[in-house]
Amino acid sequence: MLLLTDNAKHAIESILAGAEDPDSAGLRISSSEQAANSLALTVTTAPDDGDTIVDESGARVFLAPVAAQLLDEMVLDTEAQEDGAVRFKVSRQP
């Protein structure tokens, strides 16, 4: 199962605070159609059928089936960019 770092939780909560319905919205991770082994992130109001739901204190992530397989035993973290933007990154669980 995908784990979220505290930094990732805070970033997700900040993103979801601006969603149309922040109480049910989540960050959906799915496989990208443009590149193999790439993931796409979108904010959505609810999970799709078949999504795996990761909910850690209100930081909700909906994993599409292929993404759930790719991210099994991984950690989602963030990395600050020079321009102040936040970039999500994944790594193996220790």
N, C-alpha and C positions, 0 to 999 in steps of 0.2 A: 504494500500500500504506500502511496505517495505521502511523504512527510513534509510539513511546512515549517520553515524557520520562523523565528519571531519577526525578522525583517520582511519576509514574504507575507506573513499574516497582516502586518501593518499596511503594507502596500496594497494588498487585496482589499482590506477594509476601507482604505482611502478611495480606491477605485469604485467600490460598490456603494459608497456613500453618495456618489453622484448618479447612481442608477435610478431609473424610473420608480422601481419598487425595491428599495435597498433591503427590506426584510426577507425577500424571497430570491433576490438576484444572486448570481454567482459568476465567477470567472470560468468560462468553458474552455477546455483545452481539447483540441481535436487535431487529427493529422492534416497536414497541409496538402492541398491538391497540387501546389506548384513545385514542391521539392520533396523527394523521398527522405524519410526519417526527419522531416521538419514538422514542427507543431505550430498551430495557429491559436491565438488567444482572442476570445471575444467575451464581452459582457452580455449576459442573457438573463431573462426574467425567471427561467426555470430550467431544470435539466431536461434533456431529450430522453426519450425512451431508451433504456439500455445503458445510460450513463452511470458511472460510479460517482457517488457523492462523497467528497471529503469536506467535513465541516469542523473547523477548529475555532471555537469561540466566535462564531459569526463570520469568519473568513471561509467562504464557501467556494469550493472548486468542483466543477462538474467535468468528469473525464469521459470523453467519448471512448467506445470500446477499444479502438486501436491505440489511442493515447494511454488508456489505462494499462495496456500490456507493455507499452514502451516505458512507462514511468513507474512500473512496479519496482519496489525497493530503491526508489530514487528520492532525493530531497530537492524541494523547490526553494530557491533562495533568490535574493535580489543583489544587484550590483549597481552602485551609483555611477553615473556617467559624468564626464567633465562638464557637460552642459546642464547638469542638475536632473536629468531624466533618470528614471529607474528602469533597469533591464532585468528580466527574469532569467535565471539560469538553473540548470539541473545538474546534480552530481549523484554519484552512488552513495547509498547509506553506509555509514561506517560499520 
